[in-house]
Amino acid sequence: MSLPVFLGPVTGVAVGDSVVVGGDEARHAVVVRRTRLGEEVVLADGTGTAATCVVTATSKTSLTASVSSVSVLPAPVPRITVVQAIPKGDRAELAVEVLTEIGVDRIVPWAAARSVGVWRGERAEKSLAKWRSAARESGKQSRRAWLPEVTEMATTADVVELAAQVDLAVVLHEASHEPLSSLPVEAATSILVVVGPEGGISDEELELFGAAHVVRLGTSVLRTSTAGVAAVAALLSRTPRWG
């Protein structure tokens, strides 16, 4: 059975070092997961370092462990960014969870013109916190060495700028005649996928995304919360990350 993964300060640690985890992460490990003395766990920093450790001390607010092995993994290539139009309700967290599981490196909440979900004021802060928590927990569950970045909410102008910074920018649209399978993926080191809202991407937005590849996934129309993971899986299958 796989060892449980928790986040901890393991950047630069060596075998034999002692690591202390505190705060909510320690409470989750000790109180919720009932981690006990002598158990093996994996502590990860979310930026490539994972340390297998043996628990040497616990309390309700801390966990101490001795490092028995360390692995450092490079950042995956190509780097995948998904611009996710803000869905309504709990489908937002679902989208973040599955995008994290599939291996997306950056998730950008997008205030699209037709987004049903709207972030303003205090709600924006709470919603962003939920997205980041969903990514963090899903990343641990899927045993990722690199956790995805969840950025601040982006405007359409922000997304256009992001699209100009990558090797391959992709916009999903059900009316396109260009299939996703036709894209030149193999040489790309950075890919951006734009997923529209429930009401679809507006004509004005499509015009602004003029330099990107506007593609369709197939004959059926996917929900905004699942279209991104389908597209990313199809793209990753043609890269060394899934080779």
C-alpha positions in Angstrom: 0.0 0.0 0.0 1.3 3.5 -0.8 2.5 5.6 2.1 0.4 8.6 3.1 1.7 12.0 1.8 1.7 15.2 3.8 3.3 18.5 3.1 6.4 19.4 5.1 9.6 21.5 5.1 11.8 19.0 3.3 13.6 21.3 0.8 17.3 20.6 1.2 17.0 17.8 3.8 19.3 14.8 4.0 19.0 11.3 5.3 19.0 11.3 9.1 17.7 14.8 9.4 14.7 15.5 11.7 11.7 17.3 10.2 8.9 19.0 12.2 5.5 19.5 10.6 3.1 21.9 12.4 -0.2 23.7 12.0 -3.2 22.3 10.1 -1.1 19.7 8.2 0.2 18.2 11.5 -3.4 18.1 12.9 -4.6 16.4 9.8 -1.8 13.8 10.0 -2.1 13.1 13.7 -5.7 13.7 14.6 -7.6 13.0 11.3 -5.3 10.3 9.8 -4.2 9.0 13.2 -0.5 8.7 12.2 1.4 7.0 15.0 5.0 6.6 16.2 7.1 4.4 14.0 4.9 4.8 10.9 6.4 5.6 7.6 5.1 8.7 5.8 6.1 10.7 2.8 6.7 14.5 3.4 6.7 16.6 0.2 7.4 20.3 -0.3 5.3 20.6 -3.5 8.2 21.7 -5.6 9.8 18.4 -6.4 11.3 17.1 -3.2 9.7 14.1 -1.4 11.2 12.5 1.7 10.3 9.1 3.1 10.3 9.5 6.9 9.7 7.5 10.1 7.5 9.3 12.6 9.4 9.9 15.9 7.1 12.1 17.9 3.5 13.4 17.6 1.2 15.8 19.4 -2.1 17.4 18.4 -0.3 20.3 16.8 3.0 18.8 15.5 4.6 15.7 13.9 8.3 15.0 14.0 9.9 12.5 11.6 13.4 11.2 10.7 14.3 11.3 7.1 15.2 7.8 5.7 15.4 8.7 1.9 15.0 11.7 -0.3 14.1 12.1 -4.0 14.2 15.3 -6.0 12.2 15.3 -9.3 12.7 18.0 -12.0 9.7 20.0 -13.0 7.7 18.1 -15.7 7.9 19.2 -19.4 5.8 20.3 -21.1 4.4 22.7 -18.5 0.6 22.6 -18.7 -1.6 25.6 -17.8 -5.4 25.4 -17.8 -7.4 28.6 -17.9 -10.7 27.4 -16.3 -13.8 29.7 -16.7 -15.3 29.8 -13.2 -18.1 27.2 -13.0 -21.1 27.4 -10.8 -21.4 25.6 -7.5 -19.3 22.7 -6.4 -18.3 21.9 -10.0 -15.5 24.4 -9.5 -13.7 22.2 -6.9 -14.4 19.2 -9.1 -12.6 20.8 -12.0 -9.6 21.7 -9.9 -9.4 18.2 -8.4 -9.4 16.4 -11.7 -7.0 18.9 -13.3 -4.6 18.4 -10.4 -4.9 14.6 -10.7 -4.1 14.6 -14.4 -1.0 16.6 -13.9 -1.8 20.2 -14.7 1.0 22.6 -13.5 -1.0 25.9 -13.3 -4.7 26.5 -13.0 -6.0 30.0 -13.8 -9.6 31.0 -12.7 -11.1 33.0 -15.5 -13.9 35.6 -15.3 -15.3 34.9 -18.7 -18.0 37.0 -20.2 -20.6 34.2 -19.8 -19.4 32.7 -16.6 -22.3 31.9 -14.3 -20.1 31.9 -11.2 -19.0 35.4 -10.2 -16.2 36.2 -7.7 -16.4 39.6 -6.0 -15.1 40.9 -2.7 -15.1 38.4 0.2 -16.5 35.7 -2.0 -13.5 36.0 -4.3 -11.1 35.4 -1.5 -13.1 32.4 -0.1 -13.5 30.9 -3.6 -9.8 31.2 -4.4 -9.0 29.6 -1.1 -11.3 26.7 -1.9 -9.6 26.2 -5.3 -6.1 26.2 -3.7 -7.2 23.8 -0.9 -8.7 21.5 -3.5 -5.5 21.5 -5.5 -3.4 20.9 -2.4 -5.4 18.0 -1.2 -5.8 16.4 -4.6 -2.1 16.8 -5.2 -1.3 14.9 -2.0 -3.9 12.2 -2.9 -2.4 11.7 -6.3 1.1 11.7 -4.8 2.4 14.6 -6.9 5.9 15.8 -6.3 5.0 19.2 -7.9 1.8 20.8 -6.7 -0.1 23.0 -9.2 -0.1 26.8 -8.9 -3.6 28.3 -8.6 -3.4 31.9 -9.6 -5.5 34.9 -8.8 -8.6 35.4 -11.0 -7.8 36.4 -14.5 -9.6 38.7 -16.9 -9.8 38.0 -20.6 -7.0 40.4 -21.3 -4.8 38.5 -18.8 -5.6 35.2 -20.6 -4.7 36.7 -23.9 -1.3 37.7 -22.4 -0.8 34.3 -21.0 -1.5 32.7 -24.4 1.2 34.8 -26.0 3.8 33.4 -23.5 3.5 29.7 -24.4 4.6 27.5 -27.3 1.0 26.2 -27.9 -2.2 27.9 -26.9 -5.5 26.0 -27.3 -9.0 27.2 -27.0 -11.8 24.6 -26.7 -14.9 25.4 -28.7 -17.7 23.0 -29.9 -18.2 24.9 -33.2 -14.6 24.5 -34.3 -13.8 22.3 -37.3 -10.2 21.7 -36.2 -9.8 18.6 -34.1 -7.6 18.6 -31.0 -5.6 15.6 -32.5 -4.3 17.8 -35.3 -2.2 20.1 -33.0 1.6 20.1 -33.2 2.2 19.0 -29.6 5.4 17.1 -29.7 7.8 20.0 -29.7 6.0 22.2 -27.2 7.6 22.9 -23.8 4.6 25.0 -22.6 1.0 24.5 -23.4 -2.1 26.5 -22.4 -5.6 25.2 -22.6 -8.6 27.6 -22.3 -11.9 26.1 -21.1 -15.0 28.2 -21.5 -17.9 28.6 -19.1 -21.4 26.9 -19.2 -22.7 29.5 -21.6 -19.7 29.2 -24.0 -17.0 31.5 -25.1 -18.3 34.7 -26.7 -17.5 35.8 -30.2 -15.6 38.8 -28.9 -13.4 36.5 -26.7 -12.7 34.2 -29.6 -11.6 37.1 -31.7 -9.2 38.2 -28.9 -7.8 34.6 -28.8 -7.1 34.9 -32.6 -3.5 33.6 -32.3 -4.5 30.4 -30.5 -5.7 27.1 -32.0 -9.5 26.9 -31.6 -10.3 23.2 -31.5 -13.1 20.7 -30.7 -12.9 17.6 -28.6 -15.4 15.6 -30.6 -19.1 15.5 -31.5 -20.4 15.7 -27.9 -20.3 18.8 -25.7 -18.6 18.3 -22.4 -19.3 20.2 -19.2 -16.9 23.0 -18.3 -15.8 21.0 -15.3 -14.7 18.0 -17.3 -13.6 19.4 -20.7 -10.2 20.5 -19.4 -9.2 17.2 -18.1 -10.3 15.4 -21.3 -8.3 17.9 -23.4 -5.2 17.7 -21.2 -5.2 13.9 -21.2 -5.4 13.8 -25.0 -2.5 16.2 -25.2 -0.3 14.6 -22.5 -0.7 11.2 -24.3 1.4 12.7 -27.1 4.2 14.1 -24.9 7.1 12.5 -23.1 5.3 13.0 -19.8 3.0 10.1 -20.7 5.5 8.4 -22.9 
